[in-house]
Amino acid sequence: MTTTVEIDGYIEQKLDVLVGLGLYATKSEAVRDAVRHLLESVDILSISVDMYAKSSASLGFCAEVAGISCDELMIVLQRKGVKPHLGVDEMSQLEAEANIAAASEALAFEGFSFKRIADLLGGVIFSGRPWPTYLAQAQLDELDFELRRVVLARLGMAESGFTLITGLKGIEGVAIENNISRGEASAILAAEKTKATLVADDHKLRTAAVNSGVRVVSSPALLVCALGRGLITEAEAHEGLERLFSQGYFMPLSPSELSVKKLSVSILRR
């Protein structure tokens, strides 16, 4: 992407002097150097953390601005005492999303949530049963090497039910409009294109998806659904919820309480 900057008057005269003295080959080079010095003088990471703490932008957007991964930003947030805006904090919402997942014909994943679910429910998700699974190309590029290797290997298996979505248009516009990252925007567009339910945890991203008419479920709700459908055991669900809880996810009850209640399993088994 190219940005055009208009400079005239006093500043342009000074740039002409710098070029005339041979300090820079062109005025564009001088401006680029000035911008580099500006960026070096600004604490981008602190600004990103502040933006996230104020819910001004999504986790992915703030990580993108800071030039680090979402997982690295999560560590920074924890050190600074900023609670991540992830998951759901009302029992009715958790139950509703679990039932949405149970009724879904396919799932599309946002990259950050996909990494959590792949770690917790990899055997279920990668099997293609009970949900065909979609992931946008832009999200694949954000995965760590090992998980990306697993995904690419699964793409070559006809029975995996795993599909990579490419050729999405309008990613930049959706990202800018909602203060989310390009990867997160691609996840929304992939869900729209495939008519799938989007699995996403960041509140800013979830709001943007809902406003686009996309159904959204959280990672905790997907664990609840998997438990209700007998895809995992209660012990596995409890362990998964504990791990999400330890990472700062919002939940309406503690993992042990949710596990005992079985999170509306009776509803999911009807």
C-alpha positions in Angstrom: 0.0 0.0 0.0 1.3 3.4 -1.0 0.6 6.6 1.0 0.9 10.1 -0.7 2.0 13.0 1.5 1.6 16.6 0.4 4.4 18.9 1.5 4.9 22.5 0.6 6.0 25.9 1.9 8.6 26.0 4.7 9.0 22.2 5.1 9.5 21.6 1.4 12.2 24.3 1.4 14.0 22.6 4.2 13.8 19.3 2.4 15.3 20.9 -0.7 18.2 22.1 1.4 18.8 18.6 2.8 18.8 17.2 -0.7 21.0 20.0 -1.9 23.5 19.3 0.8 23.6 15.7 -0.3 22.3 14.3 2.9 19.5 12.6 1.0 19.1 11.6 -2.6 15.5 12.7 -2.8 12.9 14.5 -0.7 11.0 11.1 -0.5 14.0 9.5 1.1 14.2 12.4 3.6 10.5 12.0 4.5 10.9 8.2 4.9 13.8 8.7 7.3 11.8 11.3 9.3 8.9 8.8 9.6 11.3 6.0 10.7 12.6 8.3 13.5 9.1 9.2 14.5 8.1 5.6 14.8 11.2 4.8 16.8 10.4 7.6 19.3 6.9 6.4 19.9 6.1 3.5 22.2 3.8 1.6 19.8 3.3 -1.3 22.2 2.0 0.9 25.0 -0.3 2.6 22.6 -1.6 -0.7 21.4 -2.2 -2.0 24.9 -4.0 1.3 25.7 -6.2 0.9 22.6 -7.1 -2.6 23.6 -7.8 -1.7 27.2 -10.2 1.0 26.0 -11.9 -1.5 23.6 -11.0 0.8 20.7 -9.7 -2.1 18.6 -9.6 -5.9 18.5 -6.8 -8.1 19.8 -5.7 -8.8 16.3 -5.6 -5.2 15.3 -3.6 -4.1 18.3 -1.1 -7.0 17.8 -0.8 -6.0 14.2 -0.1 -2.4 15.1 2.5 -3.4 17.7 4.1 -5.8 15.2 3.8 -8.9 17.5 1.5 -12.0 17.5 -1.7 -12.1 19.4 -0.2 -14.6 21.8 2.7 -12.2 22.6 0.2 -9.4 23.1 -1.7 -11.6 25.5 1.5 -12.0 27.6 2.0 -8.2 27.6 -1.6 -7.6 28.6 -1.2 -10.1 31.5 1.9 -8.3 32.7 0.2 -5.0 32.6 -2.9 -6.3 34.4 -5.2 -5.8 31.4 -7.9 -8.5 31.2 -8.5 -9.7 27.6 -11.9 -9.2 26.1 -12.4 -12.8 25.3 -15.3 -15.3 25.7 -18.7 -14.7 27.2 -19.8 -13.8 30.7 -23.5 -14.7 30.8 -24.8 -18.2 31.2 -27.7 -17.6 28.8 -25.3 -16.5 26.1 -23.0 -19.4 26.6 -26.0 -21.8 26.4 -27.4 -20.1 23.3 -24.0 -20.2 21.5 -23.6 -23.9 22.4 -26.9 -24.6 20.8 -26.0 -22.5 17.7 -22.9 -24.6 17.3 -24.9 -27.8 17.6 -27.3 -26.6 14.9 -24.5 -25.4 12.6 -23.7 -27.2 9.3 -20.2 -25.8 9.1 -17.7 -23.7 11.1 -15.3 -20.9 10.0 -12.5 -20.0 12.3 -10.7 -16.8 13.2 -7.0 -17.6 13.6 -6.5 -16.8 17.3 -9.5 -18.9 18.3 -8.5 -21.7 15.9 -5.2 -22.1 17.6 -7.1 -22.6 20.9 -9.6 -25.0 19.5 -6.9 -27.0 17.5 -5.1 -27.4 20.8 -8.2 -28.5 22.7 -10.4 -30.2 20.0 -7.9 -31.0 17.3 -9.1 -34.6 16.9 -12.7 -33.5 16.5 -12.1 -30.4 14.3 -9.6 -32.0 11.9 -11.8 -35.0 11.4 -14.4 -32.9 9.5 -17.1 -34.4 11.8 -19.6 -33.2 12.8 -18.6 -29.9 11.1 -16.9 -29.2 7.8 -14.3 -26.5 8.7 -13.2 -23.4 6.9 -10.2 -21.2 7.4 -9.3 -18.0 5.4 -5.9 -17.9 3.6 -5.0 -14.8 5.6 -5.6 -16.6 8.8 -3.5 -19.6 7.7 -0.6 -17.3 7.2 -0.8 -16.2 10.9 -0.6 -19.7 12.4 2.7 -20.9 13.9 4.7 -23.3 11.8 3.7 -26.6 13.4 -0.1 -25.8 13.2 0.2 -24.5 9.7 2.0 -27.7 8.7 -0.9 -29.8 10.2 -3.5 -27.7 8.4 -1.8 -28.0 5.1 -1.4 -31.7 5.5 -5.2 -32.0 6.2 -6.0 -30.0 3.2 -4.7 -32.8 1.1 -7.0 -35.3 2.6 -10.4 -35.6 1.0 -12.0 -37.0 4.1 -10.8 -34.2 6.4 -13.6 -31.9 5.7 -11.2 -29.0 6.0 -11.2 -26.2 3.3 -9.1 -23.1 2.8 -11.0 -20.1 1.6 -9.2 -17.9 -0.9 -10.1 -15.0 -3.2 -11.9 -13.0 -0.6 -12.6 -9.3 -1.6 -13.1 -6.3 0.6 -10.9 -7.4 3.4 -9.2 -4.0 3.9 -12.6 -2.2 4.0 -14.0 -4.5 6.6 -10.8 -4.2 8.7 -10.8 -0.4 8.6 -14.5 0.0 9.3 -14.4 -2.1 12.4 -10.9 -1.5 13.8 -10.0 -5.2 13.4 -7.0 -6.8 11.7 -7.0 -7.9 8.1 -6.9 -11.5 9.2 -9.9 -11.1 11.4 -11.8 -9.3 8.6 -11.0 -12.3 6.3 -12.5 -14.6 8.9 -15.8 -12.7 8.8 -15.8 -12.7 5.0 -15.0 -16.4 4.9 -18.0 -17.1 7.2 -20.2 -14.9 5.0 -19.1 -16.7 1.8 -19.6 -20.2 3.2 -22.7 -19.5 5.3 -20.8 -21.0 8.2 -20.9 -20.1 11.9 -17.8 -18.1 12.9 -15.8 -19.3 15.9 -14.3 -16.1 17.4 -13.5 -14.9 21.0 -12.5 -11.3 20.8 -15.4 -9.0 21.7 -14.6 -6.4 19.0 -14.4 -9.0 16.3 -17.6 -10.8 17.5 -19.5 -7.5 17.4 -18.2 -6.8 13.9 -19.3 -10.3 12.7 -22.8 -10.0 14.3 -23.2 -6.6 12.6 -22.4 -8.3 9.3 -25.1 -10.9 9.8 -22.7 -13.7 10.7 -23.6 -16.2 13.5 -20.8 -16.3 16.1 -19.9 -18.8 18.8 -17.0 -18.6 21.3 -14.4 -21.3 22.1 -16.0 -22.1 25.5 -19.4 -22.5 23.8 -17.8 -24.9 21.2 -16.4 -26.9 24.1 -19.8 -27.1 25.7 -21.3 -28.2 22.4 -18.7 -30.9 21.9 -19.4 -32.2 25.4 -23.2 -32.1 24.8 -22.8 -34.1 21.6 -20.6 -36.7 23.2 -17.5 -35.7 21.1 -15.4 -35.2 24.3 -15.7 -36.3 27.9 -16.6 -34.1 30.8 -13.0 -34.4 32.0 -11.7 -33.2 28.6 -14.3 -30.3 28.6 -13.3 -29.3 32.2 -9.6 -29.3 31.2 -10.3 -27.2 28.1 -12.3 -24.7 30.1 -9.6 -24.5 32.8 -7.0 -23.7 30.1 -9.2 -21.0 28.5 -10.0 -19.6 32.0 -6.2 -19.5 32.8 -5.6 -17.5 29.7 -8.0 -14.8 30.8 -11.3 -15.8 29.1 -14.5 -14.4 30.5 -16.9 -17.2 31.8 -20.2 -17.0 33.7 -19.0 -19.5 36.2 -15.7 -21.1 37.1 -14.7 -24.1 34.9 -15.4 -26.6 37.8 -18.9 -25.1 38.2 -19.6 -25.1 34.5 -18.4 -28.7 34.2 -20.6 -29.9 37.1 -23.6 -28.2 35.5 -22.6 -29.8 32.2 -23.5 -26.5 30.5 -27.0 -27.4 29.3 -25.9 -30.8 28.0 -29.4 -32.0 28.4 -30.6 -29.4 25.9 -27.9 -30.3 23.4 -28.8 -34.0 23.5 -32.5 -33.4 22.7 
